[in-house]
Amino acid sequence: MVAYLDSSVVLRHILLGEIAIEHAFAVGSVVSSELLEIECRRVLHRYRLNGDLDDDGFLNARERLDAVLVGTTLLALTERVKARAMDAFPVVVKTLDALHLASALVYAQRYVDPESNETILLFSHDEGMNRCARALGFATPFK
């Protein structure tokens, strides 16, 4: 089984200490789009500029993010991924979510043998993304 991480799970972990991310790493292989790092680093900078994180909080959050990234394979935003993200989805989905879902779809097509029982478990706290993920055939631990 492969776990696909969305930024919402990582951000709740590094900013709030939520432990749901541990379930993703317990799955074994963890992947995400390179978009994950961009989104998370942008949020940390925004929180610091808004005063939601002081210097120590910013450094701690950045260290926690780096620790997550060490254990995560980041998938490139290739032309194929971007083309899929621009295509239709079975339900309404936001742009960044479409890029994450397209990354998961392209990964599945390339690395998951349809004859095997291996599945991708998509971890996200975004209800719309989870709805679309299920419509695309991914398992989601959160509704």
C-alpha positions in Angstrom: 0.0 0.0 0.0 1.1 3.5 -0.7 0.1 6.6 1.2 -0.4 9.9 -0.7 -0.1 13.0 1.6 -2.0 16.2 1.0 -0.7 19.4 2.5 -3.6 19.7 5.0 -2.4 16.6 6.9 1.2 17.8 7.0 0.3 21.3 8.1 -1.9 20.1 10.9 1.0 17.9 12.0 3.7 20.6 12.0 1.5 23.4 13.3 -0.9 21.6 15.7 0.9 18.4 16.5 -1.9 16.3 15.0 -0.8 12.6 14.8 -2.9 11.5 11.8 0.3 11.7 9.7 1.6 8.7 11.7 -1.0 6.6 10.1 0.3 7.6 6.7 3.9 6.7 7.6 2.7 3.4 9.1 1.4 2.4 5.6 5.0 2.1 4.3 5.7 4.1 1.2 4.7 7.8 1.4 4.5 10.0 -1.7 3.2 13.4 -2.6 3.5 16.1 -5.2 6.4 18.6 -5.0 3.5 21.0 -4.5 3.3 19.7 -0.9 6.6 21.4 0.0 5.7 24.6 -1.8 2.3 24.8 -0.1 3.7 24.0 3.4 6.6 26.4 3.1 4.3 29.2 1.9 2.0 28.7 4.9 4.9 28.8 7.3 6.1 32.1 5.9 2.6 33.5 5.9 2.1 32.5 9.6 5.4 34.1 10.5 4.6 37.3 8.7 1.2 37.5 10.3 2.7 37.0 13.7 1.1 33.5 14.2 4.6 32.0 14.6 7.5 33.6 16.4 11.1 32.8 15.5 11.2 29.7 17.6 7.8 28.5 16.4 8.9 29.1 12.8 12.2 27.2 13.2 10.4 24.3 15.0 7.7 24.1 12.3 10.4 24.2 9.6 12.3 21.3 11.3 9.1 19.3 11.6 8.4 19.9 7.9 11.9 18.8 6.9 11.5 15.6 8.9 8.3 14.8 7.1 9.9 15.6 3.7 12.8 13.2 4.4 10.4 10.3 4.6 8.3 11.4 1.6 9.0 10.8 -2.1 8.0 14.0 -3.9 6.6 13.6 -7.4 7.5 16.2 -10.1 4.8 18.4 -11.6 5.4 16.9 -15.0 3.7 17.9 -18.2 1.6 14.8 -17.9 0.5 15.7 -14.4 -0.4 19.2 -15.4 -2.3 18.0 -18.4 -4.3 15.6 -16.2 -5.0 18.4 -13.7 -6.4 20.6 -16.5 -8.8 17.8 -17.6 -12.2 17.0 -16.1 -12.7 15.4 -12.8 -15.9 13.5 -11.7 -16.8 16.1 -9.1 -15.9 19.7 -8.4 -12.3 20.0 -7.2 -10.1 23.1 -6.5 -7.0 23.8 -8.6 -4.3 22.7 -6.1 -6.3 19.6 -5.2 -6.6 18.8 -8.9 -2.8 18.9 -9.1 -2.4 16.6 -6.1 -5.0 14.2 -7.5 -3.4 14.3 -10.9 -0.1 13.4 -9.3 -1.7 10.5 -7.5 -3.3 9.3 -10.7 -0.2 9.5 -12.8 1.8 7.7 -10.0 -0.8 4.9 -9.8 -0.8 4.5 -13.6 3.0 4.2 -13.6 3.8 2.3 -10.5 0.8 0.3 -9.3 0.1 -3.0 -11.0 -3.6 -3.2 -11.7 -3.4 -7.0 -11.1 -2.1 -6.5 -7.6 -4.0 -5.7 -4.5 -1.9 -2.6 -3.9 -3.9 0.6 -3.4 -3.2 4.2 -2.8 -4.5 5.6 0.4 -5.0 9.3 0.0 -4.6 11.3 3.3 -6.3 14.7 3.2 -8.5 16.7 5.6 -10.2 18.5 2.7 -13.7 17.1 2.2 -13.9 18.0 -1.5 -10.6 16.5 -2.2 -11.6 13.3 -0.4 -14.9 13.1 -2.3 -13.1 13.4 -5.6 -10.4 10.9 -4.5 -13.1 8.4 -3.7 -14.8 9.1 -7.1 -11.5 8.3 -8.8 -11.1 5.0 -6.9 -8.7 6.0 -4.2 -9.2 5.0 -0.6 -9.4 7.8 2.0 -9.1 7.4 5.7 -11.0 10.7 6.4 -14.4 11.7 5.0 
